[in-house]
């Protein structure tokens, strides 16, 4: 989860129902009622399945290269041999599979998903988008024109190059009702 790894003990107490979800270790960027509810539901799942391991993987506050920290934490989990599968829940931008920077904007490396791909990890990313008319949530592949367009809307705030496409971003988009 996109929670500082230094908050793993707090996360464990939340998942066990021993600490309120709204405590300050959750970043305001992701602290929404739905995120809090997700943590409660993950705690219930973990209580039913002892093999479910939920980890905080983000960098502590003040670390500039958060994606690098998450990347190292995930590689450590992969290399541990403990897991058959990892589901990584992070924000849309961290899930960009391949960033093509606009000229002169950045010499930064790839975001989290791109770094994992460069390491040879098989990555399937799903971004989220709110704002289109739909009655039910829909999963839309970025192999479709609609999926490509939505992916580009998701990354609009990122100063990416003109040659970047929706397929560079993700494999699919979840389109949520307004």
C-alpha positions, 0 to 999 in steps of 0.5 A, spaced: 500 500 500 502 507 498 503 508 506 510 509 509 513 503 510 515 506 517 508 505 519 507 498 518 506 497 525 500 502 525 497 499 519 497 492 522 493 495 528 488 498 523 488 491 520 487 488 526 481 493 528 486 496 534 487 503 531 482 507 528 483 508 520 483 515 520 490 516 524 495 520 521 499 515 518 495 515 512 497 521 507 492 526 505 493 524 498 489 518 499 485 519 505 478 518 503 472 514 506 473 509 500 480 508 502 479 507 509 473 502 508 478 498 503 483 498 509 477 495 514 475 490 509 483 488 508 483 487 515 477 483 515 480 479 509 487 478 513 483 475 519 480 470 515 486 468 511 492 468 515 497 467 509 494 474 506 500 479 508 499 486 507 505 491 507 506 498 507 511 500 501 512 507 501 518 512 503 518 515 509 516 523 509 521 527 506 524 522 501 524 525 494 525 518 490 518 515 493 518 510 487 525 508 488 523 506 495 517 502 493 521 499 487 526 496 492 521 494 497 517 490 492 523 487 489 525 485 496 518 482 497 519 478 490 526 476 491 524 473 498 520 467 495 515 468 500 509 470 495 506 467 489 503 473 487 503 481 489 497 486 488 500 493 489 495 498 490 498 505 489 496 511 485 495 512 478 502 516 476 506 510 480 503 505 475 505 508 469 508 503 465 513 507 461 514 515 461 516 518 455 518 525 458 517 532 454 524 534 452 527 538 457 522 536 463 526 531 467 531 526 467 528 522 472 527 515 471 521 511 470 515 511 475 514 505 480 511 500 474 516 502 469 522 500 474 519 494 475 518 492 468 525 494 466 527 489 472 524 484 468 518 483 472 511 482 469 506 488 471 499 489 469 497 496 471 490 498 472 489 506 472 482 509 475 478 515 472 472 518 474 468 523 470 465 520 464 458 518 464 457 511 466 452 507 470 457 502 473 464 501 474 467 499 467 474 496 466 476 498 459 483 496 455 488 501 453 488 497 446 481 500 445 481 508 443 476 509 449 482 506 453 487 510 450 484 517 451 482 515 458 489 513 460 491 520 457 486 524 461 489 520 467 496 522 466 494 529 463 498 533 469 504 529 468 509 533 463 510 527 458 512 528 451 508 528 445 509 521 443 507 518 449 500 514 448 495 511 453 498 504 451 505 507 455 501 508 461 497 502 463 493 496 461 486 498 463 482 503 466 477 503 471 472 508 469 468 510 475 461 513 475 461 520 477 
